[in-house]
Amino acid sequence: MDFGLTETQELIKASAREFLEEKSDPAVVRAVADGDSDAIAELWKDVVELGWPSLTIPEEHGGAGLTFSDLAVLLEELGAKLAPTPIVESSISSWIIERFASDSIKSDLLPKVAEGEVLITPAIVERDASWDPESTKLAATRSGSNLVITGEKRFVAFAEQATHALTLVRTDDGEPALVVVPIWKADGVEQTPLKHSSGVPVSSLAFNELEVAETNIVATGDQALKAAEELIAAGGVARSAQLAGLGRAVVDATVEYTANREQFGVPVGSFQAVQHHLADMAIAAKQVNHLVHSAAWSFSREGYSVDTAAQAKIAASDKIAALCWTAHQCHGAIGFTWEHDLHLYTRRALAWKTDYGDSAFHKEKLANAMGL
């Protein structure tokens, strides 16, 4: 495959860099980490105006009709600037709805997602913190033409800003179902903000006999599990793209720092041990970048490849987190201070490495796909 960017992707990359340089500087990232919801709302408004939530939504539903590879280019730039915006959550939710939902759900929701009227976030994880769809216990009892949902989902990103949650439940006949659940100021939904290392809003959602129309069901039974598996794979690749951008930014910052920081009258970057660190970091960042774009390409071409999606998330989870710790070694004591931006990248990398399954989770997926 060709790892070069298309003309469209070059435009996405250039426009994203220009926008994020102004709109997602460290001051914004820190403000969001301190709980400034207005900063998130302002950034999201600008992102919607740029049309980014519509990127992979088909043109027939008001979207741009671009590919997952195009989305990965954008996400890499978002990761490089730690942009606190729910593009991943919105994009993979609309991706799954487009591939698995009924025509009525697609025609109702996707144009609203593209316009920014609706924001959907995945709600998969429960008390056991597992990303395995088979472990779902959230109860949904059928009552006439409705589902009555009772239970809890945890670690739901941007739930405070979302209008809907793409939620995996288990119905009273024991079958799984993937449902679009309205959560914005809904009776029967209680949100509890969680203190999270990522620096973006993460909540627990408690459902107390929340009634949802059966027409909101995206998929049931084996099809629901398949949709959930693809959602997790898509989320893993999307998060890996952000980690790739994060890693690139940390490498660039560390090279700049070591070239200017002097010790014993010379730049510390001239020391062989530091040069070895920088080389290892650059190689790791490039490896992750290639695996991510290979996985994104598989989504664009085939729906998705279990193998390449797992490989991308394994590499991104392990290598980028390790890269950040190496950067701290190169920065010395200054890198560990609250005032330095490096800790923002490290915290985000540690949070993202577990999102949509950590490396152990995806190693098991990869082994199963290989028949091991």
C-alpha positions in Angstrom: 0.0 0.0 0.0 1.0 3.6 -0.6 1.6 5.5 2.7 1.7 8.9 0.9 -1.2 11.2 1.6 -3.8 12.0 -1.1 -4.5 15.6 -2.1 -7.6 15.6 0.1 -5.7 14.3 3.1 -3.0 16.9 2.6 -5.7 19.6 2.7 -7.2 18.0 5.9 -3.8 17.9 7.5 -2.9 21.5 6.7 -6.2 23.0 7.7 -6.3 21.0 10.9 -2.8 22.2 11.9 -3.7 25.8 11.2 -6.9 25.6 13.2 -5.6 23.6 16.1 -2.5 25.9 16.5 -4.9 28.7 17.4 -7.8 26.8 19.0 -6.2 24.0 21.0 -3.2 25.5 22.6 -2.0 24.2 26.1 -4.1 26.9 27.8 -7.3 25.3 26.4 -6.2 21.8 27.2 -5.4 22.8 30.8 -8.7 24.7 31.1 -10.7 21.6 30.1 -8.7 19.4 32.5 -9.7 21.9 35.2 -13.4 21.3 34.4 -14.1 24.3 32.0 -17.1 23.0 30.1 -17.4 26.3 28.2 -14.0 25.7 26.6 -15.2 22.3 25.3 -18.5 23.8 24.0 -16.6 26.6 22.2 -14.1 24.3 20.6 -16.9 21.8 19.5 -18.9 24.7 17.9 -15.8 25.6 15.8 -15.2 21.9 14.9 -18.8 21.5 13.8 -18.5 24.6 11.6 -15.5 23.0 9.9 -17.6 19.9 9.1 -15.4 17.4 10.9 -18.3 15.4 12.5 -19.6 14.8 9.0 -16.3 13.6 7.5 -17.1 9.8 7.1 -20.9 10.2 7.0 -22.2 9.3 3.5 -23.3 12.2 1.3 -26.8 10.9 1.1 -27.1 11.6 4.8 -25.5 15.1 4.7 -21.9 14.1 5.2 -18.7 14.5 3.3 -18.5 10.8 2.3 -14.8 10.5 3.0 -13.0 7.4 4.2 -11.7 6.1 7.5 -8.1 6.8 6.2 -9.1 10.5 5.8 -10.5 10.5 9.3 -7.2 9.0 10.6 -5.2 11.9 9.1 -7.5 14.4 11.0 -7.3 12.4 14.3 -3.5 12.3 14.1 -3.4 16.1 14.1 -6.0 16.3 16.9 -3.8 13.9 19.0 -0.7 16.0 18.4 -2.5 19.0 20.0 -4.4 17.0 22.6 -7.6 18.7 21.3 -10.3 18.0 23.9 -13.1 17.4 21.5 -15.3 14.2 21.0 -14.5 13.6 17.3 -13.6 10.0 17.9 -16.7 9.3 19.9 -19.0 10.9 17.3 -17.2 9.5 14.3 -17.2 5.8 15.4 -20.7 6.0 16.6 -22.0 7.3 13.3 -19.8 4.8 11.5 -21.5 1.9 13.3 -25.0 3.4 12.8 -24.3 3.8 9.1 -23.2 0.1 8.8 -25.7 -1.6 11.0 -28.8 0.5 11.7 -32.1 0.6 9.9 -32.7 3.2 7.1 -35.1 5.1 9.4 -32.4 5.5 12.2 -29.8 6.5 9.6 -32.0 9.0 7.9 -33.1 10.5 11.3 -29.8 10.7 13.1 -26.9 10.9 10.7 -27.9 14.3 9.1 -28.2 15.7 12.7 -24.8 14.3 13.6 -23.3 15.9 10.5 -24.9 19.3 11.4 -23.8 19.0 15.1 -27.4 18.9 16.4 -26.7 15.4 17.8 -23.6 14.1 19.5 -23.5 10.3 20.1 -20.9 8.7 22.4 -20.3 5.0 23.0 -21.3 3.5 26.3 -19.9 -0.1 26.5 -17.9 -0.6 29.7 -19.5 -1.6 33.0 -18.4 -2.1 36.6 -15.9 -4.8 35.6 -14.1 -2.3 33.2 -14.1 -4.9 30.4 -14.4 -4.0 26.7 -15.6 -7.6 25.9 -19.2 -7.2 24.6 -20.1 -10.6 25.9 -19.7 -9.3 29.5 -22.6 -6.8 29.1 -25.1 -7.0 31.9 -27.0 -3.7 31.6 -30.7 -4.9 31.7 -33.3 -3.8 29.1 -36.7 -5.2 29.8 -39.3 -5.1 27.0 -42.5 -3.2 27.8 -44.9 -2.9 24.9 -43.0 -1.0 22.2 -40.3 0.2 24.6 -37.2 -1.0 26.4 -36.9 -0.2 30.1 -33.2 0.1 30.9 -31.8 -0.2 34.4 -28.1 -0.4 35.4 -24.9 1.5 34.9 -22.3 2.2 32.2 -18.9 3.6 33.2 -16.1 5.6 31.7 -18.3 7.2 29.1 -16.3 10.0 27.4 -18.0 13.3 26.9 -21.3 12.1 28.3 -21.9 15.6 29.7 -21.8 17.0 26.2 -23.5 14.1 24.4 -27.2 14.0 23.4 -27.2 10.2 22.9 -25.2 7.1 24.0 -24.7 4.2 21.7 -25.3 1.6 24.4 -24.9 -2.2 24.6 -27.6 -3.8 26.7 -28.9 -7.3 27.4 -32.7 -7.8 27.0 -34.9 -10.0 29.2 -34.5 -12.9 26.8 -30.8 -12.8 27.4 -30.0 -11.5 23.9 -27.6 -8.5 23.5 -28.8 -5.3 21.8 -27.1 -2.2 20.6 -29.4 0.8 21.2 -29.2 4.6 20.6 -30.2 6.0 24.0 -31.2 9.7 24.5 -29.3 10.9 27.6 -29.4 14.7 27.3 -31.3 15.9 30.4 -33.3 12.7 30.3 -35.5 11.5 33.2 -34.1 8.2 34.4 -30.4 9.1 33.6 -28.0 10.2 36.3 -24.5 11.3 35.3 -21.6 11.1 37.8 -18.4 12.8 36.6 -15.3 10.7 37.2 -11.9 12.2 37.9 -9.9 10.8 35.0 -6.2 11.1 34.0 -7.1 11.9 30.4 -8.1 15.5 31.3 -11.4 15.3 29.3 -14.9 14.7 30.8 -15.6 11.1 31.6 -18.8 10.0 33.4 -20.6 7.1 34.9 -24.2 6.8 33.5 -26.8 5.3 35.8 -30.1 4.3 34.1 -33.1 4.1 36.4 -36.0 2.5 34.5 -35.3 4.7 31.4 -37.8 4.0 28.7 -36.4 3.9 25.1 -38.4 3.1 22.0 -37.6 -0.2 20.3 -37.2 1.8 17.1 -33.9 3.0 18.6 -32.4 -0.5 18.4 -29.5 -0.6 16.0 -28.9 -4.4 16.1 -29.8 -7.4 18.2 -28.3 -10.9 18.9 -25.2 -11.9 17.1 -25.5 -8.8 14.9 -25.3 -6.6 18.0 -22.2 -8.4 19.1 -20.7 -8.0 15.7 -21.5 -4.3 15.7 -20.0 -3.8 19.2 -16.8 -5.7 18.1 -16.5 -3.4 15.1 -17.2 -0.3 17.2 -14.4 -1.3 19.6 -12.0 -2.0 16.7 -12.9 1.3 15.1 -12.4 3.1 18.4 -9.1 1.4 18.9 -7.8 2.5 15.5 -9.2 6.0 15.9 -7.6 6.3 19.4 -4.3 4.8 17.9 -4.3 7.6 15.3 -4.5 10.2 18.1 -1.7 8.4 19.9 0.4 8.4 16.8 0.0 12.2 16.6 0.7 12.5 20.3 3.9 10.5 19.9 5.1 12.6 17.0 4.5 15.8 19.0 6.4 14.5 22.0 9.3 13.4 19.8 9.5 16.9 18.1 9.3 18.6 21.5 12.0 16.4 23.0 14.3 16.9 20.0 13.9 20.7 20.3 14.5 20.7 24.1 17.6 18.5 23.9 19.0 20.7 21.1 18.8 23.8 23.2 19.3 22.6 26.8 23.0 22.8 27.6 24.9 20.8 30.2 28.7 21.0 30.7 28.7 23.7 28.0 27.2 21.6 25.2 23.6 20.6 24.2 22.4 17.5 26.0 21.3 16.2 22.6 25.0 15.7 21.8 25.3 13.0 24.4 25.2 9.6 22.9 22.8 8.1 25.5 20.3 10.9 24.7 20.7 10.4 21.0 19.9 6.7 21.5 16.7 7.7 23.4 15.7 10.1 20.6 16.3 7.4 17.9 14.2 4.8 19.8 11.4 7.4 20.2 11.4 8.3 16.6 11.4 4.7 15.4 8.5 3.9 17.8 6.5 6.9 16.6 7.0 5.9 12.9 6.1 2.3 13.6 2.8 3.3 15.2 2.0 5.7 12.4 2.4 3.0 9.7 0.4 0.5 11.6 -2.4 3.0 12.2 -2.7 4.0 8.6 -2.6 0.4 7.5 -5.5 -0.4 9.8 -7.4 2.7 8.8 -7.0 1.7 5.2 -8.5 -1.7 5.9 -11.6 0.0 7.3 -11.8 2.1 4.2 -11.5 -0.9 1.9 -13.1 -3.9 3.6 -15.2 -2.8 6.6 -12.3 -3.6 8.9 -9.5 -6.1 9.5 -9.3 -7.7 12.9 -5.6 -8.3 12.5 -4.5 -4.8 11.5 -6.9 -3.1 14.0 -5.4 -5.2 16.9 -1.8 -4.6 15.7 -2.3 -0.9 15.6 -3.8 -0.6 19.1 -1.2 -3.0 20.6 1.6 -0.9 19.2 0.0 2.5 20.0 -0.9 1.5 23.6 2.6 0.1 24.5 5.0 2.2 22.4 3.5 5.7 22.8 3.2 5.4 26.6 6.8 4.2 26.8 7.9 6.9 24.4 6.4 9.5 26.8 8.4 8.1 29.8 11.6 8.2 27.7 10.8 11.9 26.9 10.7 12.5 30.7 14.1 11.0 31.0 15.4 13.3 28.3 13.8 16.4 29.8 15.1 15.7 33.3 13.3 17.2 36.3 11.6 20.0 34.3 9.4 17.4 32.5 7.9 16.3 35.7 6.7 19.7 36.8 3.0 20.7 36.6 3.9 23.8 34.7 5.5 21.9 31.8 3.3 20.6 29.0 4.9 17.1 28.8 2.8 15.8 31.7 -0.3 16.6 29.7 0.8 14.3 26.9 1.8 11.6 29.3 -1.5 11.6 31.2 -3.4 11.5 27.9 -1.3 8.6 26.6 -1.9 6.6 29.8 -5.6 7.1 29.5 -5.8 6.4 25.7 -3.7 3.2 26.0 -6.7 1.6 27.7 -9.5 3.1 25.7 -11.3 0.6 23.4 -9.2 -2.2 24.9 -5.6 -2.2 26.2 -2.7 -4.2 24.5 -3.5 -7.4 26.4 -7.2 -7.2 25.2 -6.1 -6.8 21.6 -3.4 -9.4 21.8 -6.1 -11.9 22.7 -8.2 -10.6 19.8 -5.2 -11.0 17.5 -4.4 -14.5 18.7 -8.0 -15.6 18.2 -8.0 -14.2 14.7 -4.8 -16.1 13.9 -6.3 -19.3 15.3 -3.8 -19.5 18.1 
